[in-house]
Amino acid sequence: MKKIILTAFTAAILLLFSSPAYALFTVSAGVPFSHSFADTEVAESDGVSGLFLAAKLPIMVGVGIETYKTKLKGSTTTLATSMYDIFYQLPIPIVNLTLGLGMGSTELQCVGCSTTYDKGTATQWYTSVGIPIFPFFDAHLSLRRVSSKIKKTAASGGTEYDLGGTVAGIGIAFGF
């Protein structure tokens, strides 16, 4: 009888504290900590800063917005990225696994960049893995694969540069 009670108690503890609570509304915030470019001949990252914000409804579909700037190594130029996201949180009991898509724009920012380079379009897919710490609260890591191309203006030669790459982030989510 002791084994049955101990097993039931252990199972209840694991289920109650390792599965996410079902909140009516969830908000999350995160920051990027790494940005690497796919084509290192074009650009290399010298640090990234910004913000990821997202909100999820009880139907497990959510929307988000993100904006971040990546300083390019060896110059005063930054790559500014803004995205609008839509995502789906898979109904997995132990982790919060999220898959999403985003669309937005990228722009090189420096003295004279606005006259030399056009604003580029950007798309992305991303995934996020959250570990519930307490009911209604989790910490998550995200990985974004961004595709982005920026063109020189026609007056500057029209050359196209591939500034796509990978962005990693960390964040927290709170449900209520």
C-alpha positions as CSV (number, residue, x, y, z in Angstrom):
1,M,0.0,0.0,0.0
2,K,2.9,2.4,0.8
3,K,4.3,1.8,-2.7
4,I,1.0,2.7,-4.4
5,I,0.7,5.9,-2.3
6,L,4.3,6.9,-2.9
7,T,3.9,6.2,-6.7
8,A,0.7,8.1,-6.9
9,F,2.2,11.0,-5.0
10,T,5.3,11.1,-7.2
11,A,3.2,11.0,-10.4
12,A,1.0,13.8,-9.1
13,I,4.0,16.0,-8.3
14,L,5.6,15.4,-11.7
15,L,2.3,16.1,-13.6
16,L,1.4,19.2,-11.6
17,F,4.8,20.9,-11.6
18,S,6.2,19.8,-15.0
19,S,3.2,20.5,-17.2
20,P,2.3,24.0,-18.2
21,A,-0.9,25.5,-16.7
22,Y,-3.5,26.5,-19.1
23,A,-3.8,30.2,-19.0
24,L,-6.4,32.3,-20.7
25,F,-3.8,34.8,-22.1
26,T,0.0,34.5,-22.2
27,V,2.5,37.2,-22.8
28,S,6.2,36.8,-23.4
29,A,9.2,39.0,-23.7
30,G,12.7,38.1,-24.9
31,V,16.0,39.5,-26.1
32,P,18.4,38.3,-28.8
33,F,21.8,37.3,-27.6
34,S,23.4,36.0,-30.8
35,H,23.2,36.9,-34.5
36,S,25.3,35.1,-37.1
37,F,25.2,35.8,-40.8
38,A,25.0,33.0,-43.3
39,D,27.4,34.7,-45.7
40,T,30.4,35.9,-43.6
41,E,31.9,37.4,-46.7
42,V,29.2,40.1,-46.7
43,A,29.0,40.8,-42.9
44,E,29.9,39.6,-39.5
45,S,28.0,40.4,-36.3
46,D,29.6,42.5,-33.5
47,G,26.7,42.2,-31.1
48,V,22.9,42.3,-31.2
49,S,20.3,44.1,-29.0
50,G,16.6,44.4,-29.2
51,L,13.3,42.9,-28.0
52,F,10.8,40.1,-28.9
53,L,7.2,40.5,-27.7
54,A,4.4,38.0,-28.1
55,A,0.9,37.3,-27.0
56,K,-1.0,34.0,-27.2
57,L,-4.7,33.4,-26.9
58,P,-6.2,30.2,-25.3
59,I,-6.6,28.6,-28.8
60,M,-2.8,28.3,-28.9
61,V,-2.3,30.7,-31.8
62,G,-0.4,33.8,-31.1
63,V,1.1,37.0,-32.6
64,G,4.3,38.7,-32.0
65,I,6.5,41.6,-32.9
66,E,10.2,41.9,-32.8
67,T,12.8,44.6,-33.4
68,Y,16.5,44.3,-33.0
69,K,19.7,45.9,-34.3
70,T,22.9,44.1,-35.2
71,K,26.2,46.0,-35.2
72,L,28.4,45.0,-38.1
73,K,32.0,44.2,-37.2
74,G,34.6,46.7,-38.3
75,S,32.2,49.6,-39.0
76,T,29.7,51.9,-37.5
77,T,26.9,50.4,-39.6
78,T,24.0,48.5,-38.0
79,L,21.4,46.2,-39.5
80,A,17.9,47.1,-38.1
81,T,15.3,44.3,-38.4
82,S,11.6,44.5,-37.6
83,M,9.3,41.5,-37.9
84,Y,5.6,40.6,-37.3
85,D,5.1,37.0,-36.3
86,I,2.4,34.4,-36.1
87,F,3.0,31.2,-34.1
88,Y,1.4,28.0,-32.8
89,Q,2.2,26.4,-29.5
90,L,2.2,22.6,-29.8
91,P,0.1,20.9,-27.0
92,I,3.0,19.0,-25.4
93,P,2.6,18.6,-21.6
94,I,6.2,18.8,-20.4
95,V,7.7,21.6,-22.5
96,N,6.2,24.6,-24.3
97,L,7.3,24.0,-28.0
98,T,6.4,26.8,-30.3
99,L,6.7,27.1,-34.1
100,G,6.3,30.3,-36.0
101,L,6.7,32.4,-39.1
102,G,7.6,36.0,-39.5
103,M,7.7,38.7,-42.1
104,G,9.1,42.2,-42.0
105,S,11.9,44.4,-43.1
106,T,15.7,45.0,-42.7
107,E,17.6,48.2,-43.2
108,L,21.2,49.2,-43.0
109,Q,21.7,52.3,-40.8
110,C,24.7,54.5,-41.1
111,V,25.7,57.9,-42.4
112,G,24.6,57.8,-46.0
113,C,23.0,54.4,-46.0
114,S,19.5,55.6,-46.7
115,T,20.7,57.0,-50.1
116,T,22.9,54.1,-51.0
117,Y,20.8,51.1,-49.9
118,D,17.1,50.3,-50.3
119,K,15.1,48.9,-47.4
120,G,15.0,45.1,-47.7
121,T,12.3,42.5,-47.0
122,A,12.8,39.8,-44.5
123,T,11.1,36.5,-43.7
124,Q,11.8,33.9,-41.0
125,W,10.8,30.7,-39.4
126,Y,11.5,30.1,-35.8
127,T,11.1,27.7,-32.9
128,S,11.1,28.2,-29.2
129,V,11.4,25.7,-26.4
130,G,10.0,26.8,-23.0
131,I,10.5,25.0,-19.7
132,P,7.8,25.7,-17.1
133,I,9.3,26.9,-13.9
134,F,6.1,27.5,-12.0
135,P,2.5,27.3,-13.1
136,F,1.8,30.1,-15.5
137,F,5.5,31.0,-15.9
138,D,8.2,29.6,-18.2
139,A,11.7,30.4,-19.4
140,H,12.4,29.8,-23.1
141,L,15.1,29.7,-25.7
142,S,14.4,30.6,-29.3
143,L,16.1,30.1,-32.6
144,R,15.2,32.1,-35.7
145,R,16.3,31.5,-39.3
146,V,16.1,34.8,-41.1
147,S,16.2,35.3,-44.9
148,S,17.0,38.9,-45.9
149,K,18.3,40.6,-49.0
150,I,19.2,44.3,-49.3
151,K,19.9,46.0,-52.6
152,K,22.0,49.0,-53.5
153,T,20.0,51.7,-55.1
154,A,20.0,51.8,-58.9
155,A,22.1,54.9,-58.8
156,S,24.7,53.0,-56.7
157,G,24.9,49.9,-58.9
158,G,22.0,47.8,-57.8
159,T,24.1,45.0,-56.2
160,E,22.1,42.7,-53.9
161,Y,23.5,41.5,-50.6
162,D,22.4,38.4,-48.6
163,L,22.1,39.4,-45.0
164,G,20.2,36.4,-43.8
165,G,21.3,34.3,-40.9
166,T,20.5,32.9,-37.5
167,V,19.3,34.8,-34.4
168,A,19.1,33.1,-31.0
169,G,17.2,34.6,-28.1
170,I,16.1,34.0,-24.5
171,G,13.0,35.1,-22.8
172,I,10.2,34.6,-20.2
173,A,6.5,34.0,-20.6
174,F,3.7,34.7,-18.1
175,G,0.1,33.4,-18.3
176,F,-2.9,34.8,-16.6
